[in-house]
């Protein structure tokens, strides 16, 4: 296996010329120029598993600390009056004047902004463990653990099963609407329904493994997150899927959140990764977190801000998140790490990157499973723009990742070798 590497440094005056070679990532932006995560006053030890909002009114559910609410977009929090009866919250949803909390002990509802709660699963044939919630007009959908999918058209008074076409066992981990199609992420893949769950069609081509925990969409692109840290993208409404990211740590995808310009993925171990190109490239989105291991349980966008629920470290807020994402896209038109040029490539390619302030730079090539193929750069670099020609004649065709580590952050770029 042969990887040939050489390095060329360009004078600062030639930086503009490097823009001709491809798409560029800024890797030396001072942290002060970007917004950061800040812990809110919700209990610091809380395990925040679900967040829902309507305008600036936000609800947050926890494992052992009840339900909390905010009337100012998540900046300050107060405890909802659950009388200590609501525990193990796994999903929350706001539908008009009603708030629903899915728990390990059934469904609860509130019609007075969380001031009081009542059981809302009395119409179920069984007492369900709730995994997911979704709503379309008056149709309220509840996904359960091993008991399948249910729908109510009368504000949770009566329920009907919607499992025709879903595969056993009926673990409905995620529910998501894209236009008028309802998607269900299950233990056996993704299923789609165009008739409010009356019938289902499997949409799992390319999903390996098939067990899906979370779903989301941005524009018309679908995202699916798996139990081993895999992120998949579908450009054709679920007809086929492509794996676009694999966490270096085998961990669950716990949450997605989309903005106008990016998609963020939360992992139970490893924090948050962000992509502005529908999964073509990824970067860490964890600046500001102070815990040794960032364990994300839930994500939510509220206006221009983001909220992140963690496992045992409360709830965090990142203000002006929308501005940050716009800047991230703009950063790609400034000096930084390029995708390889050409891309796709047959045998040889060049990777060009820029160091804006002296830093230790490590760039490595890994395969789609995360196995390291070669280390291209591993040394301290002064300010400048560098070119790394690379020969991969003895590598098999396929998709590889170019990983840059610098100043405590990681950036990934997908590159494709064809033969």
LUMLUMFI-364036 format. One line per field, with one value per residue (C-alpha): residue number from 0; residue in three letters; chain; x, y, z. Coordinates in steps of 0.5 Angstrom, whole numbers, plus 500, padded with zeros to 3 digits. Example, Ala and Ser with C-alpha at 12.3 -4.5 7.8 and 13.67 -1.06 7.14 Angstrom:
BEGIN
vovo	0:1
marpa	ALA:SER
lumlum	A:A
u	525:527
v	491:498
w	516:514
This chain:
BEGIN
vovo	0:1:2:3:4:5:6:7:8:9:10:11:12:13:14:15:16:17:18:19:20:21:22:23:24:25:26:27:28:29:30:31:32:33:34:35:36:37:38:39:40:41:42:43:44:45:46:47:48:49:50:51:52:53:54:55:56:57:58:59:60:61:62:63:64:65:66:67:68:69:70:71:72:73:74:75:76:77:78:79:80:81:82:83:84:85:86:87:88:89:90:91:92:93:94:95:96:97:98:99:100:101:102:103:104:105:106:107:108:109:110:111:112:113:114:115:116:117:118:119:120:121:122:123:124:125:126:127:128:129:130:131:132:133:134:135:136:137:138:139:140:141:142:143:144:145:146:147:148:149:150:151:152:153:154:155:156:157:158:159:160:161:162:163:164:165:166:167:168:169:170:171:172:173:174:175:176:177:178:179:180:181:182:183:184:185:186:187:188:189:190:191:192:193:194:195:196:197:198:199:200:201:202:203:204:205:206:207:208:209:210:211:212:213:214:215:216:217:218:219:220:221:222:223:224:225:226:227:228:229:230:231:232:233:234:235:236:237:238:239:240:241:242:243:244:245:246:247:248:249:250:251:252:253:254:255:256:257:258:259:260:261:262:263:264:265:266:267:268:269:270:271:272:273:274:275:276:277:278:279:280:281:282:283:284:285:286:287:288:289:290:291:292:293:294:295:296:297:298:299:300:301:302:303:304:305:306:307:308:309:310:311:312:313:314:315:316:317:318:319:320:321:322:323:324:325:326:327:328:329:330:331:332:333:334:335:336:337:338:339:340:341:342:343:344:345:346:347:348:349:350:351:352:353:354:355:356:357:358:359:360:361:362:363:364:365:366:367:368:369:370:371:372:373:374:375:376:377:378:379:380:381:382:383:384:385:386:387:388:389:390:391:392:393:394:395:396:397:398:399:400:401:402:403:404:405:406:407:408:409:410:411:412:413:414:415:416:417:418
marpa	UNK:UNK:UNK:UNK:UNK:UNK:UNK:UNK:UNK:UNK:UNK:UNK:UNK:UNK:UNK:UNK:UNK:UNK:UNK:UNK:UNK:UNK:UNK:UNK:UNK:UNK:UNK:UNK:UNK:UNK:UNK:UNK:UNK:UNK:UNK:UNK:UNK:UNK:UNK:UNK:UNK:UNK:UNK:UNK:UNK:UNK:UNK:UNK:UNK:UNK:UNK:UNK:UNK:UNK:UNK:UNK:UNK:UNK:UNK:UNK:UNK:UNK:UNK:UNK:UNK:UNK:UNK:UNK:UNK:UNK:UNK:UNK:UNK:UNK:UNK:UNK:UNK:UNK:UNK:UNK:UNK:UNK:UNK:UNK:UNK:UNK:UNK:UNK:UNK:UNK:UNK:UNK:UNK:UNK:UNK:UNK:UNK:UNK:UNK:UNK:UNK:UNK:UNK:UNK:UNK:UNK:UNK:UNK:UNK:UNK:UNK:UNK:UNK:UNK:UNK:UNK:UNK:UNK:UNK:UNK:UNK:UNK:UNK:UNK:UNK:UNK:UNK:UNK:UNK:UNK:UNK:UNK:UNK:UNK:UNK:UNK:UNK:UNK:UNK:UNK:UNK:UNK:UNK:UNK:UNK:UNK:UNK:UNK:UNK:UNK:UNK:UNK:UNK:UNK:UNK:UNK:UNK:UNK:UNK:UNK:UNK:UNK:UNK:UNK:UNK:UNK:UNK:UNK:UNK:UNK:UNK:UNK:UNK:UNK:UNK:UNK:UNK:UNK:UNK:UNK:UNK:UNK:UNK:UNK:UNK:UNK:UNK:UNK:UNK:UNK:UNK:UNK:UNK:UNK:UNK:UNK:UNK:UNK:UNK:UNK:UNK:UNK:UNK:UNK:UNK:UNK:UNK:UNK:UNK:UNK:UNK:UNK:UNK:UNK:UNK:UNK:UNK:UNK:UNK:UNK:UNK:UNK:UNK:UNK:UNK:UNK:UNK:UNK:UNK:UNK:UNK:UNK:UNK:UNK:UNK:UNK:UNK:UNK:UNK:UNK:UNK:UNK:UNK:UNK:UNK:UNK:UNK:UNK:UNK:UNK:UNK:UNK:UNK:UNK:UNK:UNK:UNK:UNK:UNK:UNK:UNK:UNK:UNK:UNK:UNK:UNK:UNK:UNK:UNK:UNK:UNK:UNK:UNK:UNK:UNK:UNK:UNK:UNK:UNK:UNK:UNK:UNK:UNK:UNK:UNK:UNK:UNK:UNK:UNK:UNK:UNK:UNK:UNK:UNK:UNK:UNK:UNK:UNK:UNK:UNK:UNK:UNK:UNK:UNK:UNK:UNK:UNK:UNK:UNK:UNK:UNK:UNK:UNK:UNK:UNK:UNK:UNK:UNK:UNK:UNK:UNK:UNK:UNK:UNK:UNK:UNK:UNK:UNK:UNK:UNK:UNK:UNK:UNK:UNK:UNK:UNK:UNK:UNK:UNK:UNK:UNK:UNK:UNK:UNK:UNK:UNK:UNK:UNK:UNK:UNK:UNK:UNK:UNK:UNK:UNK:UNK:UNK:UNK:UNK:UNK:UNK:UNK:UNK:UNK:UNK:UNK:UNK:UNK:UNK:UNK:UNK:UNK:UNK:UNK:UNK:UNK:UNK:UNK:UNK:UNK:UNK:UNK:UNK:UNK:UNK:UNK:UNK:UNK:UNK:UNK:UNK:UNK:UNK:UNK:UNK:UNK:UNK:UNK:UNK:UNK:UNK:UNK:UNK:UNK:UNK:UNK:UNK:UNK:UNK:UNK:UNK:UNK:UNK:UNK:UNK:UNK:UNK:UNK:UNK
lumlum	A:A:A:A:A:A:A:A:A:A:A:A:A:A:A:A:A:A:A:A:A:A:A:A:A:A:A:A:A:A:A:A:A:A:A:A:A:A:A:A:A:A:A:A:A:A:A:A:A:A:A:A:A:A:A:A:A:A:A:A:A:A:A:A:A:A:A:A:A:A:A:A:A:A:A:A:A:A:A:A:A:A:A:A:A:A:A:A:A:A:A:A:A:A:A:A:A:A:A:A:A:A:A:A:A:A:A:A:A:A:A:A:A:A:A:A:A:A:A:A:A:A:A:A:A:A:A:A:A:A:A:A:A:A:A:A:A:A:A:A:A:A:A:A:A:A:A:A:A:A:A:A:A:A:A:A:A:A:A:A:A:A:A:A:A:A:A:A:A:A:A:A:A:A:A:A:A:A:A:A:A:A:A:A:A:A:A:A:A:A:A:A:A:A:A:A:A:A:A:A:A:A:A:A:A:A:A:A:A:A:A:A:A:A:A:A:A:A:A:A:A:A:A:A:A:A:A:A:A:A:A:A:A:A:A:A:A:A:A:A:A:A:A:A:A:A:A:A:A:A:A:A:A:A:A:A:A:A:A:A:A:A:A:A:A:A:A:A:A:A:A:A:A:A:A:A:A:A:A:A:A:A:A:A:A:A:A:A:A:A:A:A:A:A:A:A:A:A:A:A:A:A:A:A:A:A:A:A:A:A:A:A:A:A:A:A:A:A:A:A:A:A:A:A:A:A:A:A:A:A:A:A:A:A:A:A:A:A:A:A:A:A:A:A:A:A:A:A:A:A:A:A:A:A:A:A:A:A:A:A:A:A:A:A:A:A:A:A:A:A:A:A:A:A:A:A:A:A:A:A:A:A:A:A:A:A:A:A:A:A:A:A:A:A:A:A:A:A:A:A:A:A:A:A:A:A:A:A:A:A:A:A:A:A:A:A:A:A:A
u	500:503:502:507:507:511:509:510:509:506:508:502:502:500:494:488:491:489:482:482:483:477:473:476:475:478:482:484:478:479:474:472:469:464:459:460:456:454:450:443:440:436:439:447:446:440:439:436:433:428:426:420:418:413:416:420:416:420:419:425:424:429:430:429:428:421:419:422:419:422:418:424:427:431:435:432:428:423:420:413:408:409:408:414:409:413:419:424:421:424:420:416:411:407:401:397:394:397:403:405:411:412:415:417:411:406:404:402:399:398:393:395:403:405:402:398:399:394:395:393:395:388:386:391:390:397:401:406:413:414:420:417:412:410:404:400:394:390:393:398:403:406:412:413:418:416:408:408:405:399:395:390:385:381:387:389:382:382:388:388:394:398:403:401:407:412:416:417:419:416:421:419:425:424:418:419:414:417:412:406:410:411:418:419:426:425:430:429:430:426:419:415:407:403:397:398:400:395:400:408:413:420:426:432:436:444:442:447:446:439:437:435:434:433:431:431:431:433:431:428:434:433:438:438:442:444:446:453:454:453:449:446:443:438:437:431:426:429:429:436:441:449:453:456:459:461:463:470:467:461:456:448:446:441:439:439:437:437:438:437:445:447:445:448:448:448:452:451:459:463:458:456:458:456:455:454:454:449:454:460:464:464:467:466:461:463:467:464:463:467:465:471:466:460:454:449:441:437:438:433:433:429:430:437:439:441:439:443:441:446:447:448:450:444:442:446:445:448:446:446:447:444:450:455:453:452:459:461:459:463:469:469:471:477:484:484:484:481:478:482:483:481:475:474:481:484:491:494:491:493:490:491:490:492:495:493:497:502:499:500:497:495:492:491:487:482:477:470:470:475:481:487:491:496:498:500:502:504:508:508:506:508:503:502:498:501:500:500:500:498:499:494:495:495:489:482:477:472:470:475:476:481:481:484:486:488:487:483:478:477:475:473:472:470:474:473:478:475:479
v	500:506:513:519:525:532:539:546:552:558:565:569:573:567:565:568:564:557:559:556:549:548:549:551:551:556:552:558:563:566:563:570:571:565:564:558:554:557:553:555:555:549:544:543:535:534:529:533:528:532:539:542:549:554:561:563:558:552:545:541:534:530:523:524:532:533:538:545:551:557:563:567:562:558:563:562:556:554:548:545:543:535:533:529:524:525:521:518:523:521:525:532:536:542:542:548:549:542:540:532:529:521:517:510:510:513:519:525:532:539:544:550:551:546:548:541:535:529:522:521:514:511:510:505:498:497:502:504:506:512:513:518:524:527:531:533:538:534:527:526:520:516:511:506:501:494:496:500:506:509:515:520:525:527:530:524:521:515:511:507:502:504:498:495:494:496:490:486:488:495:499:506:510:516:520:525:529:531:535:530:524:521:517:512:510:503:498:494:501:507:506:511:513:518:516:518:511:507:503:503:502:500:505:502:501:503:503:498:497:498:500:508:512:519:522:530:533:540:543:536:532:527:525:518:517:510:506:506:513:513:518:517:522:521:526:522:522:515:511:510:512:514:514:521:520:515:517:515:512:507:511:513:518:522:528:532:540:544:551:555:553:547:540:539:532:530:524:520:520:525:532:535:535:540:540:545:541:536:531:532:535:536:540:539:544:543:550:552:546:545:537:532:528:532:527:530:527:533:539:544:550:556:563:564:560:553:549:542:537:533:527:529:536:540:544:549:555:557:564:567:560:562:567:562:558:563:565:557:557:564:561:556:561:563:560:553:546:544:538:534:537:534:530:525:523:517:516:522:529:535:537:545:548:554:555:562:562:558:551:544:540:533:531:523:519:514:509:509:505:510:506:510:509:514:520:526:532:531:537:544:549:557:561:560:556:549:543:536:532:525:518:513:508:502:504:500:505:508:514:516:521:527:529:535:536:543:548:543:542:537:538:532:532:526:525:519:515:512:507
w	500:498:500:497:501:500:502:499:502:499:501:504:497:494:498:494:488:492:492:485:487:491:497:503:510:515:521:525:527:534:538:540:533:534:539:544:549:556:561:563:570:569:574:573:574:570:564:559:554:550:548:545:543:540:539:545:550:551:555:557:559:564:566:574:575:572:566:566:562:559:557:554:549:554:557:564:567:572:574:571:577:575:583:582:578:571:570:565:559:553:548:548:543:543:539:539:546:549:551:551:554:552:558:560:564:558:555:559:557:559:557:561:559:564:570:571:568:567:564:556:555:558:551:549:549:553:558:553:554:549:544:539:538:532:529:523:523:528:528:534:533:538:537:543:545:542:542:535:533:535:532:536:532:538:543:546:548:543:540:534:532:525:524:517:514:519:521:528:533:533:536:533:535:531:527:522:517:511:507:507:508:515:516:522:524:527:530:523:518:516:513:510:510:505:508:516:518:515:510:511:505:507:505:508:501:504:511:514:520:519:527:526:533:530:524:521:514:512:505:502:504:510:515:519:525:528:534:533:531:524:520:513:508:503:497:494:500:503:497:498:503:504:510:511:518:523:530:532:538:538:540:539:535:540:536:530:529:523:521:514:513:517:520:527:530:537:540:547:547:542:543:537:529:524:517:512:506:507:510:505:511:518:524:531:534:542:544:550:553:560:561:560:555:552:552:548:549:546:541:539:535:538:533:532:538:540:546:548:553:556:560:567:566:565:559:555:550:544:542:535:532:526:525:527:521:516:518:517:510:509:512:506:502:506:506:510:509:502:499:495:488:483:487:485:483:479:482:485:488:492:499:500:507:511:518:520:526:528:531:531:525:524:518:516:511:514:510:511:517:521:520:519:512:513:517:512:516:524:526:528:522:522:518:511:505:504:499:500:494:495:491:492:486:491:495:493:490:495:499:504:509:510:517:520:527:529:536:539:533:528:521:516:508:504:498:493:489:483:478
